[in-house]
Amino acid sequence: MNKIILPDSDEKLLEECRVDLFRSGGKGGQHVNKTSSAVRLTHLPTGIVASCQEERSQYLNKKRCLEKLRRKVEELNYRPPPRHRTREPAWVKEKVLATKKIRSGKKAMRRPPVPEDD
């Protein structure tokens, strides 16, 4: 997957997004019922959605929503570094040698007996 690149300024990022405003739920009484302070941002080029209804202010919710969107994109862009094999521990070598010894013993048992000279 390609790396997602977002603009540095919040204004340019908002131009790339669809902004939905709605009434938030939860406690707050009459204030919650009157104001549409909750914000949902949809980044149109990628389809990533972030929403926020934690603050009473629409401005603060929009600011937090932009931070969430940037965090989501950062998580999507993260690629774990490649893992390199480390040296095998000594017990692995001992285990391999032990199994070899057992196998060779089984093979020796399959051989026909050698006749003794009298």
Secondary structure, DSSP 8 states (H G I E B T S, - for coil): -------SSHHHHHHTEEEEEE---SS-THHHHH---EEEEEETTTTEEEEE--SS-HHHHHHHHHHHHHHHHHHHH------------HHHHHHHHHHHHHHHHHHHHHS-------
